[in-house]
Structure formats: structure tokens, C-alpha cells
Amino acid sequence: MAEMDTSGGGHQKKGPGVKKSKKLSTRVDLTPMVDLGFLLITFFIFTTTMSQPTAMKLFLPKDTEKPEEQNKVKESGALSILLGNNNVVYYYEGTLAPDGSNLKTTNYKEIRNVIIDKKKNTKPEDFVVVIKPGPDSNYKNIVDLLDEMTINEVKRYAMVDLFPIERQMMVATETGQPMPAAAQPAAAQPAAR
Amino acid sequence: MPKVKVPRKSTAVDMTAMCDVAFLLLSFFILTTKFKPDEALAVTTPKSVSTTPAEQKDVVMITMDDKGKVYFNVSDDASPEKQTIIDEVDKQKALGLTADEKKGFLRAGSFIGVPFSQMKSYLKLPADQVAKVDKPGIPVDSANNELQVWLRAAQTAFKGSKMNLLVKGDNQAKYPAFKGVLDALKRNDLLKFQMITDPEGVPPGTALYQKNNAPRGSQPAAQ
């Protein structure tokens, strides 16, 4: 594309001793400059729009001590999801068996099927998911789970602290030890959202 | 017969006009872009399917980094509120901050990442030093939840106007830190807040996906 007008100079000579000064064209090829321009434009377009973060709304319940204000959870419709270490998820339906026999292990990919299954098999007004993040779970796990609630349109869910017995059972499953003898049965949880 | 001479046209196009346009657009984008301020807190937020954009104005932001340290900052457009907050905290905790030290909080992009005991020396630091010093974070454990004080001050400052509470957490932040933040929010009766996330597509086949892609006018399927 580069044009250099060299017809004026070069090999032909007008005559002996006559030196004609070269006439160079003033036209410059602008293609690379256009390329560069558009490259920078694309860069700026991408950096402006890609960094727009989104926000997830969360409404907390008010902590209340009065039992009549607490939300009751039907045992049959409850699905408790325990978030453990290293992205492991534990879950159980209803109440936790004293020997921990209904505590099941899964991961963040499979938990969706568990939620969908439970949702199908329960009356909508009874269905509630209780999320119990363990001390070793991280923020990503919690957000993932809350997101899972949105994805599967779970209307009622609660975030509750782990009971000591559940913690022990989680540790026992992790280390492969026998289940600790249950001290107290896990009661239905307050503070639903 | 004389041959018809087809004039040979040059394929070179004059690029000047295109170049003009390109650089006009370029200057437009450069001038309109607001670069993300160089964040002293490196936080990788988790992904969610939420599509609501995060609020940008009148923001009270609680940040949790990967170690679970908690930081507090207020967006720069709310400078009168910032002044009220630091005055309020100063009064509540009797920190005895001078006007000069308060400027450490009032300047653009400032954030608080230390307990009250270190507040005086922390606010004295020049802006370029803040990122370098070791910050222990605001204590949020149940015995000494200092974030609660900050939030109460923020609540007082934003009285009558809308305050956008944002929680920005790192993927690796542990649950106890988040719980501390939740406690601080609950104790102030701040029950509505937003969590900053990165956008993510809705997985196909799920309930939300079906709802989003349902044909117009059709009734949602009974569940």
C-alpha cells in the first residue's frame, strides 16, 4: 500500500551534470494508524463495560427471642445444607438422625439436583432450605448457595449457625472417624427468611 | 480496431478520513472512561446469576478480603456524610481526632482497616502509605464488634436519605468473618443489603432459566 513516488528520480538522468532533486510524495499510508486507533477503541470499550459488577440482594430477618414470632419449620419439608471445608457439602432432610445416618455428602455441582428433587417431593408451602455454613466454609460457598436458591426459585430459606453436634458429625465424616454419640437432637430452626 | 483502454485505477484508498474517525472515537472513549481506582484492597468477588447492577452512589461498603479482614468505606460522592460519620465515631469512642487526622478519612478513596486503638496513627498516614502498612482489619467478633459502631455512625449520617449498603467479599473469606459482618448489620437493624458479585449465566434447565425464557403471556407452570 505504501506509495513512494520515485518516478522523478532514479535511473533516468536528464543530462550530464544535471541533478534533479528527488520529489517525494507527501502522502503517507495511514492504514497502520487506523489499525492502532481501532485497537485502542476496542480496548477502551471493553474496559469500560466489563467491569460493571452486579449486586445480589439479601434481606435478613430480625432476631427475635419470642417463640411465637419465630418461623416454624415443618420437619418433612426441611432440607438442611451444611457447608464444610474444601468445597464439600453435607445435607440431610428433616432432622438429623442421632447416629448421623442421614447425613449425606455431595458437592456444589450436585447439590442443585438434591434441591430440585426435594422441591418436587414436598408441598411448596412446607419446603424450606436451611443453609448452615461451617466455620471453614468460605464466602464463595455461601454466595453460591444463595445463588442456588435464586436459580431453583426456593422461596423460603434460612441461614443458621451450625449446631455443635452437626459440626462434630461433619468432622467425623471428614476424618473417617465413627459418628459421635448424639448429645441432643437437632431441633427445628428459627430465623427463616 | 483500436483497443479500448481501461484506465487502471489505484486500489489505495485515502485513509485520512477513517483515521480521523478512529481517533475521534478514541479520544471520546478516553475522556469518558473512568478507570477503576487502583484498589488497595484486592478482592475477587464470587459469581452469581443476579443481573441488577450494583449501586454507585451513596454507598457504604463493607469489604472482606481473602484473610477475612473487614474494611469499611464510604463512596466519595457522599462527603458531608463522611464528615458526619467520622465526627460521630470520634465522639462515640472519644478518640480525640484532630481535624487533620479526620482528613485521612475524608480524602477520596479512603477506607478504614484498623481497630479504634490504632485509628489515630492510621489516619495520619499519607495516602500512598495506607496501602503498604499492615492493616489488621476492623474487629467483628462478637465480643468486640467495632463495625457496629461504624455502621451506627453511617446510619446517623444517612438519616433521611437512602444509604446503599454493599458487602463485597472475597471468594476465600471464611464464614466467621461474614457472620461478624451480619451480626454488626443485624444489631443496627440494617436488614437490607446487597452483595457485590460478578455476573454469570443462568444454567439451562433450571427453574429460573425456564422462567426467564418463558414465552410471553404464558402462565408460569404450576409447581
Interface residues (C-beta under 8 A of the other chain):
Chain A: M1 E3 D29 L30 T31 M33 V34 G37 F38 L40 I41 F44 I45 T47 T48 S51 Q52 P53 T54 A55 M56 K57 L58 F59 L60 P61 K62 D63 L83 R112 I116 K119 P124 P133 G134 P135 D136 S137 N138 Y139 K140 N141 I142 V143 D144 L146 D147 T150 I151 N152 E153 D161
Chain B: A12 M15 T16 M18 C19 A22 F23 L25 L26 F29 I30 T32 T33 F35 K36 T45 P46 K47 S48 V49 S50 T51 T52 P53 A54 E55 M64 L166 G169 D170 N171 Q172 A173 K174 Y175 P176 A177 F178 K179 L182 L185 K186 D189 L191 K192 F193 Q194 M195 I196 T197 D198 P199 E200 V202 P203 T206 A207 L208 Y209 K211 Q223
